[in-house]
Amino acid sequence: MKKKALNELNDYIREQTTQEILKEILVILSQMNETIKRIEKALNDHTDFVKGGF
Protein backbone atom coordinates (compact mmCIF):
# COMPACT_ATOMS: atom_id res chain seq x y z
CA MET A 1 0.00 0.00 0.00
CA LYS A 2 2.73 2.42 1.01
CA LYS A 3 4.81 1.56 -2.08
CA LYS A 4 1.81 2.10 -4.36
CA ALA A 5 1.14 5.50 -2.81
CA LEU A 6 4.78 6.47 -3.26
CA ASN A 7 4.74 5.34 -6.87
CA GLU A 8 1.59 7.37 -7.52
CA LEU A 9 3.17 10.40 -5.89
CA ASN A 10 6.32 9.98 -7.98
CA ASP A 11 4.22 9.69 -11.14
CA TYR A 12 2.30 12.83 -10.21
CA ILE A 13 5.50 14.78 -9.52
CA ARG A 14 7.05 13.56 -12.78
CA GLU A 15 3.95 14.62 -14.73
CA GLN A 16 3.87 18.06 -13.09
CA THR A 17 7.59 18.54 -13.75
CA THR A 18 7.13 17.56 -17.38
CA GLN A 19 4.26 20.03 -17.76
CA GLU A 20 6.36 22.83 -16.23
CA ILE A 21 9.25 22.06 -18.56
CA LEU A 22 6.91 22.05 -21.56
CA LYS A 23 5.48 25.42 -20.49
CA GLU A 24 9.00 26.85 -20.28
CA ILE A 25 9.84 25.45 -23.73
CA LEU A 26 6.68 27.05 -25.12
CA VAL A 27 7.68 30.44 -23.67
CA ILE A 28 11.18 30.11 -25.16
CA LEU A 29 9.80 29.14 -28.57
CA SER A 30 7.43 32.10 -28.49
CA GLN A 31 10.31 34.45 -27.68
CA MET A 32 12.40 32.94 -30.47
CA ASN A 33 9.52 33.44 -32.88
CA GLU A 34 9.27 37.12 -31.94
CA THR A 35 13.02 37.53 -32.39
CA ILE A 36 12.87 35.90 -35.82
CA LYS A 37 10.04 38.24 -36.83
CA ARG A 38 12.12 41.27 -35.76
CA ILE A 39 15.15 39.97 -37.68
CA GLU A 40 13.03 39.38 -40.80
CA LYS A 41 11.62 42.90 -40.55
CA ALA A 42 15.07 44.41 -40.10
CA LEU A 43 16.39 42.47 -43.10
CA ASN A 44 13.43 43.52 -45.23
CA ASP A 45 13.84 47.15 -44.18
CA HIS A 46 17.54 46.98 -44.96
CA THR A 47 16.88 45.39 -48.35
CA ASP A 48 14.32 48.09 -49.17
CA PHE A 49 16.80 50.76 -48.09
CA VAL A 50 19.58 49.29 -50.27
CA LYS A 51 17.27 48.98 -53.27
CA GLY A 52 15.94 52.50 -52.84
CA GLY A 53 19.18 54.14 -51.73
CA PHE A 54 21.48 53.06 -54.52
N, CA, C and O atoms as a GROMACS GRO file, in nm:
protein
  216
    1MET      N    1   0.084  -0.121   0.000
    1MET     CA    2   0.000   0.000   0.000
    1MET      C    3   0.087   0.125   0.000
    1MET      O    4   0.066   0.216  -0.080
    2LYS      N    5   0.185   0.127   0.091
    2LYS     CA    6   0.273   0.242   0.101
    2LYS      C    7   0.353   0.261  -0.029
    2LYS      O    8   0.368   0.373  -0.078
    3LYS      N    9   0.402   0.151  -0.083
    3LYS     CA   10   0.481   0.156  -0.208
    3LYS      C   11   0.396   0.208  -0.324
    3LYS      O   12   0.442   0.287  -0.406
    4LYS      N   13   0.271   0.163  -0.329
    4LYS     CA   14   0.181   0.210  -0.436
    4LYS      C   15   0.157   0.360  -0.424
    4LYS      O   16   0.158   0.432  -0.524
    5ALA      N   17   0.136   0.406  -0.303
    5ALA     CA   18   0.114   0.550  -0.281
    5ALA      C   19   0.237   0.630  -0.322
    5ALA      O   20   0.225   0.736  -0.382
    6LEU      N   21   0.354   0.579  -0.288
    6LEU     CA   22   0.479   0.647  -0.326
    6LEU      C   23   0.496   0.650  -0.477
    6LEU      O   24   0.537   0.751  -0.534
    7ASN      N   25   0.465   0.539  -0.541
    7ASN     CA   26   0.474   0.534  -0.687
    7ASN      C   27   0.377   0.633  -0.752
    7ASN      O   28   0.412   0.699  -0.849
    8GLU      N   29   0.258   0.641  -0.699
    8GLU     CA   30   0.159   0.737  -0.752
    8GLU      C   31   0.206   0.880  -0.732
    8GLU      O   32   0.190   0.964  -0.820
    9LEU      N   33   0.264   0.907  -0.615
    9LEU     CA   34   0.316   1.040  -0.589
    9LEU      C   35   0.432   1.073  -0.684
    9LEU      O   36   0.439   1.183  -0.738
   10ASN      N   37   0.521   0.977  -0.704
   10ASN     CA   38   0.632   0.998  -0.798
   10ASN      C   39   0.581   1.024  -0.939
   10ASN      O   40   0.632   1.111  -1.009
   11ASP      N   41   0.480   0.948  -0.981
   11ASP     CA   42   0.422   0.969  -1.114
   11ASP      C   43   0.361   1.108  -1.126
   11ASP      O   44   0.378   1.176  -1.227
   12TYR      N   45   0.292   1.150  -1.021
   12TYR     CA   46   0.230   1.283  -1.021
   12TYR      C   47   0.337   1.392  -1.031
   12TYR      O   48   0.324   1.486  -1.110
   13ILE      N   49   0.442   1.379  -0.951
   13ILE     CA   50   0.550   1.478  -0.952
   13ILE      C   51   0.617   1.481  -1.090
   13ILE      O   52   0.646   1.588  -1.144
   14ARG      N   53   0.641   1.364  -1.146
   14ARG     CA   54   0.705   1.356  -1.278
   14ARG      C   55   0.618   1.425  -1.382
   14ARG      O   56   0.668   1.498  -1.467
   15GLU      N   57   0.488   1.400  -1.377
   15GLU     CA   58   0.395   1.462  -1.473
   15GLU      C   59   0.394   1.613  -1.458
   15GLU      O   60   0.396   1.686  -1.557
   16GLN      N   61   0.389   1.662  -1.333
   16GLN     CA   62   0.388   1.806  -1.309
   16GLN      C   63   0.517   1.869  -1.357
   16GLN      O   64   0.516   1.977  -1.418
   17THR      N   65   0.629   1.803  -1.331
   17THR     CA   66   0.759   1.854  -1.375
   17THR      C   67   0.764   1.862  -1.526
   17THR      O   68   0.812   1.960  -1.583
   18THR      N   69   0.716   1.758  -1.593
   18THR     CA   70   0.713   1.756  -1.739
   18THR      C   71   0.629   1.871  -1.792
   18THR      O   72   0.668   1.938  -1.888
   19GLN      N   73   0.513   1.894  -1.731
   19GLN     CA   74   0.426   2.003  -1.776
   19GLN      C   75   0.494   2.138  -1.758
   19GLN      O   76   0.482   2.226  -1.844
   20GLU      N   77   0.566   2.156  -1.646
   20GLU     CA   78   0.636   2.283  -1.622
   20GLU      C   79   0.746   2.303  -1.726
   20GLU      O   80   0.765   2.414  -1.777
   21ILE      N   81   0.819   2.197  -1.756
   21ILE     CA   82   0.925   2.206  -1.856
   21ILE      C   83   0.866   2.240  -1.992
   21ILE      O   84   0.920   2.324  -2.064
   22LEU      N   85   0.755   2.177  -2.028
   22LEU     CA   86   0.691   2.205  -2.156
   22LEU      C   87   0.642   2.350  -2.163
   22LEU      O   88   0.651   2.413  -2.268
   23LYS      N   89   0.591   2.401  -2.052
   23LYS     CA   90   0.548   2.542  -2.049
   23LYS      C   91   0.667   2.634  -2.072
   23LYS      O   92   0.656   2.732  -2.146
   24GLU      N   93   0.780   2.604  -2.009
   24GLU     CA   94   0.900   2.685  -2.028
   24GLU      C   95   0.948   2.679  -2.173
   24GLU      O   96   0.988   2.781  -2.230
   25ILE      N   97   0.943   2.560  -2.232
   25ILE     CA   98   0.984   2.545  -2.373
   25ILE      C   99   0.893   2.628  -2.462
   25ILE      O  100   0.939   2.691  -2.556
   26LEU      N  101   0.763   2.627  -2.433
   26LEU     CA  102   0.668   2.705  -2.512
   26LEU      C  103   0.699   2.855  -2.504
   26LEU      O  104   0.693   2.925  -2.605
   27VAL      N  105   0.732   2.902  -2.384
   27VAL     CA  106   0.768   3.044  -2.368
   27VAL      C  107   0.894   3.076  -2.449
   27VAL      O  108   0.899   3.178  -2.518
   28ILE      N  109   0.993   2.989  -2.441
   28ILE     CA  110   1.118   3.011  -2.516
   28ILE      C  111   1.092   3.013  -2.666
   28ILE      O  112   1.145   3.098  -2.737
   29LEU      N  113   1.011   2.919  -2.715
   29LEU     CA  114   0.980   2.914  -2.857
   29LEU      C  115   0.906   3.040  -2.902
   29LEU      O  116   0.930   3.092  -3.011
   30SER      N  117   0.816   3.088  -2.817
   30SER     CA  118   0.743   3.210  -2.848
   30SER      C  119   0.838   3.329  -2.859
   30SER      O  120   0.827   3.412  -2.949
   31GLN      N  121   0.932   3.337  -2.765
   31GLN     CA  122   1.031   3.446  -2.768
   31GLN      C  123   1.119   3.435  -2.892
   31GLN      O  124   1.150   3.536  -2.955
   32MET      N  125   1.158   3.313  -2.926
   32MET     CA  126   1.240   3.294  -3.047
   32MET      C  127   1.163   3.337  -3.171
   32MET      O  128   1.220   3.399  -3.261
   33ASN      N  129   1.035   3.305  -3.175
   33ASN     CA  130   0.952   3.344  -3.288
   33ASN      C  131   0.946   3.496  -3.302
   33ASN      O  132   0.956   3.548  -3.413
   34GLU      N  133   0.929   3.566  -3.191
   34GLU     CA  134   0.927   3.712  -3.194
   34GLU      C  135   1.060   3.769  -3.242
   34GLU      O  136   1.064   3.865  -3.318
   35THR      N  137   1.169   3.708  -3.197
   35THR     CA  138   1.302   3.753  -3.239
   35THR      C  139   1.321   3.732  -3.389
   35THR      O  140   1.374   3.819  -3.458
   36ILE      N  141   1.277   3.618  -3.439
   36ILE     CA  142   1.287   3.590  -3.582
   36ILE      C  143   1.206   3.691  -3.662
   36ILE      O  144   1.251   3.739  -3.767
   37LYS      N  145   1.087   3.724  -3.614
   37LYS     CA  146   1.004   3.824  -3.683
   37LYS      C  147   1.076   3.959  -3.689
   37LYS      O  148   1.074   4.026  -3.792
   38ARG      N  149   1.140   3.999  -3.578
   38ARG     CA  150   1.212   4.127  -3.576
   38ARG      C  151   1.331   4.124  -3.672
   38ARG      O  152   1.358   4.222  -3.741
   39ILE      N  153   1.402   4.011  -3.677
   39ILE     CA  154   1.515   3.997  -3.768
   39ILE      C  155   1.467   4.004  -3.913
   39ILE      O  156   1.528   4.073  -3.995
   40GLU      N  157   1.359   3.934  -3.944
   40GLU     CA  158   1.303   3.938  -4.080
   40GLU      C  159   1.265   4.080  -4.119
   40GLU      O  160   1.293   4.124  -4.230
   41LYS      N  161   1.202   4.153  -4.027
   41LYS     CA  162   1.162   4.290  -4.055
   41LYS      C  163   1.284   4.378  -4.079
   41LYS      O  164   1.287   4.459  -4.172
   42ALA      N  165   1.385   4.361  -3.994
   42ALA     CA  166   1.507   4.441  -4.010
   42ALA      C  167   1.575   4.410  -4.144
   42ALA      O  168   1.622   4.501  -4.212
   43LEU      N  169   1.579   4.283  -4.182
   43LEU     CA  170   1.639   4.247  -4.310
   43LEU      C  171   1.559   4.303  -4.426
   43LEU      O  172   1.616   4.352  -4.524
   44ASN      N  173   1.427   4.296  -4.417
   44ASN     CA  174   1.343   4.352  -4.523
   44ASN      C  175   1.360   4.503  -4.532
   44ASN      O  176   1.370   4.558  -4.642
   45ASP      N  177   1.364   4.570  -4.418
   45ASP     CA  178   1.384   4.715  -4.418
   45ASP      C  179   1.519   4.750  -4.478
   45ASP      O  180   1.531   4.845  -4.556
   46HIS      N  181   1.620   4.674  -4.444
   46HIS     CA  182   1.755   4.698  -4.496
   46HIS      C  183   1.758   4.676  -4.647
   46HIS      O  184   1.818   4.754  -4.720
   47THR      N  185   1.693   4.568  -4.693
   47THR     CA  186   1.688   4.539  -4.835
   47THR      C  187   1.617   4.652  -4.910
   47THR      O  188   1.663   4.695  -5.016
   48ASP      N  189   1.505   4.698  -4.855
   48ASP     CA  190   1.432   4.809  -4.917
   48ASP      C  191   1.518   4.933  -4.922
   48ASP      O  192   1.518   5.006  -5.022
   49PHE      N  193   1.593   4.958  -4.815
   49PHE     CA  194   1.680   5.076  -4.809
   49PHE      C  195   1.789   5.064  -4.917
   49PHE      O  196   1.816   5.161  -4.988
   50VAL      N  197   1.851   4.948  -4.928
   50VAL     CA  198   1.958   4.929  -5.027
   50VAL      C  199   1.904   4.945  -5.168
   50VAL      O  200   1.966   5.009  -5.253
   51LYS      N  201   1.786   4.886  -5.193
   51LYS     CA  202   1.727   4.898  -5.327
   51LYS      C  203   1.692   5.044  -5.359
   51LYS      O  204   1.716   5.091  -5.470
   52GLY      N  205   1.637   5.112  -5.260
   52GLY     CA  206   1.594   5.250  -5.284
   52GLY      C  207   1.708   5.350  -5.275
   52GLY      O  208   1.703   5.455  -5.339
   53GLY      N  209   1.810   5.320  -5.197
   53GLY     CA  210   1.918   5.414  -5.173
   53GLY      C  211   2.025   5.418  -5.280
   53GLY      O  212   2.094   5.518  -5.296
   54PHE      N  213   2.039   5.308  -5.352
   54PHE     CA  214   2.148   5.306  -5.452
   54PHE      C  215   2.089   5.297  -5.589
   54PHE      O  216   2.163   5.294  -5.688
   0.00000   0.00000   0.00000
